[in-house]
């Protein structure tokens, strides 16, 4: 029995305050074409679960506080499923409502479509893992399946008394709620089901963004974030609000290969009060750098110190999230197999709006994930087009009037 980390306490609050119809789940889904050695693969998965305490954990309440209960190694098994509809099986697994006390909070299924065609779906509750953990799990399974050995897992210690808490409290005290105009009345309780609207920023626009970042001694991240900030300001009519930005949180050698919840959230209080995109980006960049240098303070600890009132139909501090994904790509070199991604099913979002971006060789993919209880598809499509318009205008004339 051990206490929750500060990051887990925040996730616990979210999970128990906004139950919804599904849990926040980290999903790995891959398709294997070729002669998969099922016994060797399922053994590799079991060994990875045995290596990491977080993958054998459920929760209990001791007194009035949640605690973690780590189960013994040696009991995990991958379910073998024959199916001709793998998509529905993966969607069911990735959108389940999990029992934090009874579990299971980690599940592995190997779906057999044909003798040489399989889909693997591995899911773990977000309280126990983050996106970086998913890559670690995939890489370790691939290594063990390939006959490689793995180094022992290093214990990770947590700083329970980080510095800079006062700075965050000063920054966020009195921060207004972002009120994006909604198409439907806000329900009494927040759900987790969401819908994605995807846009594609072509290669020329992606290069223009990179060139603007270079000329501004900045990064494409800052260009894309500033454009999102200005889009939200234009839609809401507000000039002062917060946006959540994920931070990896693996700031020690021991944590680099550990499976757990390390990802923190930075609540950036952004004020859209400059006369040009370039000036706004300089201000936003300064805010982000100051916040990033203080990322060791868990967001949940900040919220607890602020003593914010709970609203069951809206998240605290920020209602929108921005994320430019730069995670390492999981290895796909399993011997004799062609490995490809497999769709994980319906998206989830606890916040009103999440913008996920990925850079690839053809441009930038922009996925607007939104609460379908609040917004209609046409509204988000229009917002997404507005975002692209801001980026094009900024690339053409960053010093021009907003």
C-alpha positions in Angstrom: 0.0 0.0 0.0 1.4 3.4 -1.0 0.0 6.9 -1.4 -0.7 8.5 -4.7 1.8 10.9 -6.3 0.7 14.5 -6.6 0.1 14.0 -10.3 -2.1 11.0 -9.6 -4.1 12.9 -7.0 -5.1 15.4 -9.7 -6.1 12.6 -12.0 -8.0 10.9 -9.2 -9.9 14.1 -8.7 -10.8 14.3 -12.4 -11.8 10.6 -12.5 -14.0 10.8 -9.4 -15.5 14.3 -10.1 -16.3 13.7 -13.8 -17.2 10.1 -14.1 -18.7 10.2 -17.6 -19.4 7.0 -19.5 -15.8 6.0 -20.0 -12.5 6.2 -18.2 -9.4 8.1 -19.4 -7.5 5.3 -21.0 -4.0 5.1 -22.6 -4.4 2.9 -25.7 -1.8 1.0 -27.8 -3.3 -0.7 -30.9 -1.1 -2.3 -33.6 -1.8 -4.6 -36.5 0.7 -7.4 -37.2 0.8 -9.0 -40.7 2.9 -12.1 -40.9 3.6 -15.3 -38.9 3.2 -14.0 -35.3 4.6 -16.3 -32.6 1.6 -15.9 -30.3 3.1 -17.7 -27.3 6.3 -15.6 -27.5 4.4 -12.4 -28.0 2.0 -12.9 -25.0 5.0 -14.0 -22.9 6.7 -10.7 -23.8 3.6 -8.7 -22.8 3.4 -10.5 -19.4 7.1 -9.9 -18.7 6.6 -6.2 -19.3 3.6 -6.1 -16.9 5.7 -7.9 -14.3 8.5 -5.4 -14.7 6.5 -2.3 -13.8 4.6 -2.0 -10.5 2.2 0.6 -12.0 0.8 -2.0 -14.5 -0.2 -4.3 -11.5 -1.9 -1.6 -9.5 -5.5 -1.0 -8.3 -6.7 1.5 -5.7 -8.3 1.5 -2.3 -9.4 4.2 0.2 -7.5 4.1 3.5 -9.1 6.4 6.0 -10.3 9.2 3.7 -7.3 9.0 1.2 -6.9 6.9 -1.9 -3.9 4.6 -1.9 -2.3 2.2 -4.4 -2.3 -1.5 -4.0 0.4 -3.3 -6.1 -0.4 -6.9 -7.0 2.1 -9.7 -7.3 3.8 -10.5 -10.6 3.1 -13.6 -12.6 -0.7 -13.4 -13.0 -1.2 -11.3 -16.1 -2.5 -12.9 -19.3 -3.3 -11.6 -22.8 -6.8 -12.5 -24.0 -6.8 -14.3 -27.3 -9.9 -13.4 -29.4 -11.1 -14.7 -32.7 -13.0 -11.9 -34.6 -13.8 -10.6 -38.0 -14.6 -7.1 -36.5 -11.5 -6.0 -34.7 -12.6 -2.3 -34.8 -15.6 -2.9 -32.5 -13.5 -4.9 -30.1 -10.8 -2.3 -29.9 -13.4 0.5 -29.5 -15.1 -1.4 -26.6 -11.8 -1.9 -24.8 -10.6 1.7 -25.3 -13.8 3.4 -24.2 -14.7 1.2 -21.2 -15.6 2.6 -17.7 -13.1 1.0 -15.4 -13.5 0.1 -11.8 -10.6 1.8 -9.9 -11.0 -0.6 -6.9 -11.7 -3.9 -8.4 -9.9 -3.5 -11.8 -8.7 -4.7 -14.1 -7.1 -1.4 -15.0 -4.7 -2.9 -17.5 -5.9 -5.2 -20.3 -4.2 -6.9 -23.3 -6.0 -8.5 -26.1 -4.6 -10.2 -29.2 -7.3 -10.4 -31.9 -6.9 -13.1 -34.5 -8.3 -12.1 -37.9 -6.5 -14.8 -39.9 -3.5 -17.1 -39.3 -1.1 -14.3 -40.4 -3.1 -11.3 -39.4 -3.5 -10.1 -35.8 -4.4 -6.9 -33.9 -3.0 -6.2 -30.5 -4.8 -3.8 -28.2 -3.2 -2.9 -24.8 -5.0 -0.4 -22.6 -4.1 1.0 -19.2 -5.9 3.6 -17.0 -4.4 7.0 -17.2 -3.9 7.0 -13.5 -1.2 4.4 -14.0 0.5 5.6 -17.3 0.8 8.4 -19.8 1.5 8.7 -23.5 5.3 8.3 -22.9 4.6 5.1 -21.0 2.8 3.6 -24.0 5.9 4.0 -26.1 8.0 2.4 -23.4 5.6 -0.6 -23.2 5.6 -1.1 -26.9 9.4 -0.9 -27.2 9.9 -3.3 -24.3 7.5 -5.8 -25.8 9.2 -5.6 -29.2 12.6 -6.0 -27.5 11.6 -9.1 -25.6 9.8 -10.6 -28.6 13.0 -10.1 -30.6 15.0 -12.0 -28.0 16.7 -8.9 -26.5 17.3 -8.4 -22.7 16.2 -5.4 -20.8 18.0 -3.6 -18.0 16.4 -3.6 -14.5 13.7 -1.0 -13.8 15.1 1.9 -11.7 13.0 3.2 -8.8 11.8 6.7 -9.2 11.5 9.2 -6.3 9.1 12.0 -6.3 9.6 15.5 -5.0 6.7 16.1 -2.7 7.7 19.6 -1.9 8.6 21.3 -5.2 9.7 25.0 -5.4 7.8 27.7 -7.3 4.3 26.9 -6.0 3.9 30.5 -5.0 4.7 31.7 -8.5 2.0 29.6 -10.0 -0.6 30.7 -7.4 0.3 34.3 -8.2 0.0 33.7 -11.9 -3.3 31.9 -11.8 -5.2 33.7 -9.0 -8.3 35.3 -10.6 -7.8 33.7 -14.0 -11.1 33.9 -15.9 -12.9 30.9 -17.3 -12.8 30.6 -21.1 -16.3 30.8 -22.4 -16.3 29.7 -26.0 -19.8 30.1 -27.5 -21.5 26.7 -27.4 -24.3 25.3 -29.7 -26.0 23.5 -26.9 -26.6 24.4 -23.2 -23.8 23.1 -21.0 -25.1 19.9 -19.3 -25.1 19.5 -15.5 -22.3 16.9 -15.5 -19.3 16.7 -17.8 -18.8 13.7 -19.9 -15.8 12.3 -21.6 -17.0 11.3 -25.1 -15.7 13.5 -27.8 -15.5 13.9 -31.6 -12.5 14.7 -33.8 -12.4 17.2 -36.6 -9.2 16.8 -38.6 -7.5 19.5 -40.7 -4.4 19.3 -42.7 -1.8 22.1 -43.0 -0.1 21.5 -46.3 3.7 21.3 -46.7 4.0 24.9 -47.9 2.2 26.3 -44.9 4.2 24.0 -42.6 7.4 25.4 -44.2 6.1 28.9 -43.8 5.5 28.3 -40.1 9.0 26.9 -39.7 10.5 29.9 -41.5 8.5 32.4 -39.4 9.8 30.6 -36.3 13.3 30.8 -37.5 13.1 34.5 -38.3 11.6 35.1 -34.9 14.3 33.1 -33.0 11.5 30.9 -31.8 10.0 27.5 -32.6 7.0 26.2 -34.7 5.4 25.2 -31.3 5.3 28.9 -30.4 3.8 29.9 -33.7 1.1 27.2 -33.5 0.3 28.0 -29.9 0.0 31.7 -30.5 -2.3 31.1 -33.4 -4.5 28.9 -31.2 -4.6 31.5 -28.5 -5.6 34.2 -30.9 -8.3 31.9 -32.5 -9.8 31.3 -29.0 -9.6 35.0 -28.2 -11.5 35.9 -31.4 -14.2 33.3 -30.9 -14.8 34.0 -27.2 -14.2 37.8 -27.2 -11.9 37.3 -24.2 -8.3 38.6 -23.9 -7.4 36.9 -20.7 -7.7 33.1 -20.2 -5.7 29.9 -19.6 -4.7 27.1 -22.0 -3.4 23.8 -20.8 -0.2 22.5 -22.3 1.2 19.0 -21.4 4.7 18.6 -20.1 6.5 15.3 -20.3 7.6 15.4 -16.7 10.4 12.8 -17.2 13.2 15.0 -15.8 15.4 12.3 -14.3 17.5 9.5 -15.7 15.4 7.0 -13.7 12.1 8.3 -15.1 13.1 8.1 -18.7 12.2 4.4 -19.0 9.7 4.2 -16.2 6.0 3.4 -16.8 3.7 5.7 -14.8 1.9 9.0 -14.7 4.7 11.6 -15.2 3.0 14.0 -17.6 2.1 17.2 -16.0 -0.1 20.1 -17.2 1.1 23.6 -17.5 -1.7 26.2 -17.1 -0.6 29.1 -19.3 -2.4 32.3 -18.5 -2.2 34.1 -21.9 -3.3 37.6 -22.5 -4.1 38.5 -26.1 -3.5 42.2 -25.9 -0.7 42.8 -28.5 -1.1 44.7 -31.8 0.7 42.2 -34.1 1.2 38.4 -34.3 4.9 38.8 -33.8 4.5 40.9 -30.6 1.9 38.4 -29.3 4.2 35.5 -30.0 7.0 37.2 -28.0 4.7 37.6 -25.1 3.3 34.1 -25.3 6.8 32.7 -25.6 8.0 34.5 -22.5 5.0 33.2 -20.5 5.7 29.6 -21.7 9.4 29.7 -20.9 8.7 31.0 -17.4 6.1 28.2 -16.9 8.3 25.5 -18.4 11.1 26.4 -16.0 8.7 25.7 -13.1 7.1 22.5 -14.5 8.1 20.4 -11.5 5.1 21.8 -9.5 2.2 19.3 -10.1 -0.9 21.0 -11.5 -3.1 19.3 -8.9 -1.1 20.9 -6.1 -1.6 24.3 -7.7 -5.4 23.8 -8.0 -5.6 22.6 -4.3 -3.7 25.6 -3.1 -5.9 28.0 -5.1 -9.0 26.4 -3.4 -11.1 26.6 -6.5 -14.7 25.6 -6.3 -15.7 22.4 -8.1 -18.0 22.7 -11.1 -19.2 19.2 -12.1 -19.8 20.4 -15.7 -16.5 22.2 -16.4 -12.9 21.7 -15.7 -10.9 24.0 -13.4 -8.5 26.7 -14.6 -8.4 25.8 -18.3 -11.0 24.4 -20.6 -8.9 24.0 -23.7 -5.6 22.1 -24.3 -2.9 22.5 -26.9 -0.4 19.7 -27.7 2.2 19.5 -30.4 3.2 15.8 -30.4 6.9 15.1 -30.6 7.1 11.7 -28.8 9.5 9.1 -30.0 8.0 6.7 -32.5 7.5 3.2 -31.1 9.8 0.6 -32.8 8.1 -1.5 -35.4 10.9 -4.0 -36.2 9.3 -7.3 -34.9 11.0 -10.1 -36.7 9.1 -11.4 -39.7 6.2 -9.0 -39.2 4.8 -5.9 -40.9 3.6 -3.6 -38.1 1.1 -0.8 -38.6 -1.0 1.4 -36.4 -4.7 0.5 -35.8 -7.4 2.9 -35.0 -8.2 3.1 -31.3 -11.8 4.1 -31.8 -13.8 6.9 -30.4 -11.8 9.9 -29.0 -12.2 11.1 -25.4 -11.9 14.5 -24.0 -12.6 15.8 -20.5 -12.1 19.4 -21.6 -14.2 21.5 -24.0 -11.6 21.5 -26.8 -8.3 19.9 -27.4 -6.0 20.6 -30.3 -3.5 17.9 -31.1 -0.9 18.5 -33.8 1.6 16.1 -35.5 4.3 17.1 -38.0 5.0 14.7 -40.8 6.8 14.7 -44.2 3.6 16.0 -45.9 2.7 18.9 -43.6 1.0 19.2 -40.2 -2.1 17.2 -39.0 -4.3 19.2 -36.8 -6.9 17.2 -34.8 -9.6 19.3 -33.0 -11.1 17.0 -30.4 -14.2 18.5 -28.9 -17.1 17.8 -26.5 -20.0 16.8 -28.7 -22.4 17.8 -26.0 -21.4 21.4 -26.5 -20.5 21.9 -30.1 -21.8 21.0 -33.5 -19.5 19.7 -36.2 -19.9 22.8 -38.3 -18.9 25.1 -35.5 -15.6 23.3 -34.9 -15.0 23.1 -38.6 -15.4 26.8 -38.8 -13.1 27.3 -35.8 -10.5 25.1 -37.4 -10.6 27.0 -40.7 -10.2 30.2 -38.7 -7.1 28.8 -37.0 -5.6 28.1 -40.4 -6.4 31.6 -41.6 -4.6 33.0 -38.6 -1.5 30.9 -39.4 -1.5 32.0 -43.1 -1.9 35.6 -42.1 0.9 35.4 -39.6 3.2 33.7 -42.1 2.5 36.4 -44.7 2.8 39.5 -42.4 3.7 38.7 -38.8 4.1 42.4 -38.0 0.7 43.4 -39.4 -2.2 44.4 -37.2 -4.2 41.6 -35.7 
